[in-house]
Amino acid sequence: MGMGADFKEFAMKGNVVDMAVGVIVGAAFGKIVSSLVENVIMPPLGMALSGVSFADLATTIGTGPDGKAVLLKYGAFLQTIFDFAIIAFVLFMAIRAINRLKKPPAAAAPPGPSRQEVLLEEIRNLLAKR
């Protein structure tokens, strides 16, 4: 079999196509959550912290050869950590909901013996006592 045919067989497997769709949807989902964090969650949080914008938090660690300040932008790092935490939480909730939908309903307890069987057992027990 040629390399082209091998590649076609590999690319057309269900798992590869599913994974590609998952990566594309995941990238789009990441952009949505990043926008949520950056544009919806962080502004009120910054206001609650006396108008501090996390993205602007930095400390100067020196000057570069061009005379500009070299900044350690720890605020951008904190922003990324918040993005990750929220994405992880939302994914956890989504997977949890999907798993609940997949879980088969709990099997009902087996029904107890019928009234007739109970009466027959009582008769058997009474006869055994004689």
C-alpha positions in Angstrom: 0.0 0.0 0.0 1.4 3.4 -0.9 2.0 6.3 1.5 -1.0 8.2 0.1 -3.4 5.3 0.8 -2.0 4.9 4.3 -2.4 8.5 5.0 -6.0 8.5 3.7 -6.8 5.5 5.8 -5.3 7.2 8.9 -7.1 10.5 8.3 -10.5 9.0 7.7 -10.5 7.0 10.9 -13.3 8.2 13.2 -11.0 9.1 16.1 -8.9 11.4 14.0 -11.8 13.3 12.6 -13.4 13.5 16.1 -10.1 14.8 17.5 -9.8 17.5 14.8 -13.3 18.7 15.5 -12.6 18.7 19.2 -9.4 20.8 18.8 -11.2 23.3 16.6 -14.2 23.6 18.9 -11.8 23.8 21.9 -9.9 26.7 20.4 -13.1 28.6 19.7 -14.3 27.8 23.2 -11.0 29.0 24.7 -11.5 32.4 22.9 -15.0 32.7 24.3 -13.9 32.0 27.8 -10.9 34.3 27.5 -13.3 37.0 26.4 -15.6 36.3 29.3 -12.7 36.5 31.8 -11.1 39.6 30.2 -14.2 41.6 29.4 -16.8 40.5 31.9 -15.1 39.1 35.1 -11.9 41.1 35.4 -13.3 44.6 35.1 -15.6 44.3 38.2 -12.8 42.4 40.0 -10.4 45.2 39.2 -13.0 47.8 40.4 -13.4 45.8 43.6 -9.6 46.0 44.1 -9.6 49.9 43.9 -9.6 50.1 40.1 -6.6 47.9 39.5 -6.3 46.3 36.1 -4.6 43.0 36.3 -3.3 43.2 32.8 -1.4 46.4 33.7 0.3 45.0 36.8 4.0 44.9 36.2 7.3 45.7 37.9 10.4 47.2 36.4 13.4 45.0 36.5 15.8 47.3 34.7 16.4 49.1 31.4 17.0 47.5 28.0 19.8 48.5 25.6 17.4 50.8 23.9 16.7 52.7 27.1 13.2 51.4 27.6 12.1 49.9 30.9 12.1 46.1 31.0 8.9 45.0 32.7 8.0 41.8 34.5 4.3 41.6 33.6 3.0 39.5 36.4 -0.5 40.9 35.9 -0.8 39.3 32.4 0.3 36.0 34.1 -2.4 36.3 36.7 -4.9 37.0 33.9 -3.8 33.8 32.2 -4.2 31.8 35.5 -7.7 33.2 35.9 -8.5 32.2 32.3 -7.2 28.7 32.9 -9.1 28.3 36.1 -12.4 29.4 34.6 -11.9 27.3 31.4 -11.1 24.3 33.6 -14.2 24.8 35.8 -16.5 25.3 32.8 -15.1 22.2 31.1 -15.5 20.2 34.3 -19.2 21.3 34.6 -19.8 20.5 30.9 -18.2 17.0 31.2 -20.0 16.4 34.4 -23.4 17.2 32.7 -22.5 15.0 29.7 -21.5 12.1 32.0 -24.9 12.4 33.8 -26.7 12.2 30.4 -24.6 9.1 29.5 -25.2 7.3 32.8 -28.0 4.7 32.4 -30.8 5.1 34.8 -30.4 3.2 38.0 -32.0 -0.2 37.8 -35.1 -0.5 39.9 -34.9 -2.9 42.8 -36.3 -6.3 42.0 -39.9 -6.5 42.9 -40.7 -8.4 46.1 -42.5 -11.8 46.0 -46.1 -11.7 45.0 -48.9 -12.1 47.5 -49.4 -15.7 46.4 -45.8 -16.6 47.0 -45.9 -15.0 50.4 -48.9 -17.1 51.3 -47.4 -20.3 50.0 -44.2 -19.6 52.1 -46.4 -19.1 55.2 -48.2 -22.4 54.5 -44.9 -24.2 54.0 -43.5 -22.8 57.3 -46.6 -23.8 59.2 -46.5 -27.3 57.7 -42.8 -27.5 58.6 -43.6 -26.7 62.2 -45.9 -29.8 62.5 
